Amino acid sequence: DKLPYDLIPTRELRAMLRRYVRERKQERFGIYMDSGDGGRLAMIEGEARSWHQAIQD
């Protein structure tokens, strides 16, 4: 993780990039949803599937 966090202008961007790097190392992906209580993070895990395969399930 060699991103220049000290040059990134906002706390939100730094947090998002740190989360991306952490999730990438774990081979996971999270989707952040803003909310009145500070937000939610939904994690997506598992193997990627084609759209055609996913809609048939």
SULSULFEN-V470226 format. One record per residue. N is the residue number from 1. RES is the residue in three letters. SS is DSSP state (~ for helix, > for strand, _ for the rest). PSI is psi as a letter, one per 20 degrees, with the letter a starting at -180 (999 if undefined). Layout:
BEGIN
n = <N:N>
res = <RES:RES>
ss = <SS:SS>
psi = <PSI:PSI>
END
This chain:
BEGIN
n = <1:2:3:4:5:6:7:8:9:10:11:12:13:14:15:16:17:18:19:20:21:22:23:24:25:26:27:28:29:30:31:32:33:34:35:36:37:38:39:40:41:42:43:44:45:46:47:48:49:50:51:52:53:54:55:56:57>
res = <ASP:LYS:LEU:PRO:TYR:ASP:LEU:ILE:PRO:THR:ARG:GLU:LEU:ARG:ALA:MET:LEU:ARG:ARG:TYR:VAL:ARG:GLU:ARG:LYS:GLN:GLU:ARG:PHE:GLY:ILE:TYR:MET:ASP:SER:GLY:ASP:GLY:GLY:ARG:LEU:ALA:MET:ILE:GLU:GLY:GLU:ALA:ARG:SER:TRP:HIS:GLN:ALA:ILE:GLN:ASP>
ss = <_:_:_:_:~:~:~:_:_:_:~:~:~:~:~:~:~:~:~:~:~:~:~:~:~:_:_:_:>:>:>:>:>:_:_:_:_:_:_:>:>:>:>:>:_:_:_:_:_:_:~:~:~:~:~:~:_>
psi = <n:k:q:m:h:i:i:p:h:q:h:g:g:g:g:g:h:g:g:g:g:g:h:g:h:j:l:r:p:q:p:p:p:q:r:h:j:i:r:q:o:p:p:p:r:a:q:q:q:q:g:g:g:h:i:i:999>
END
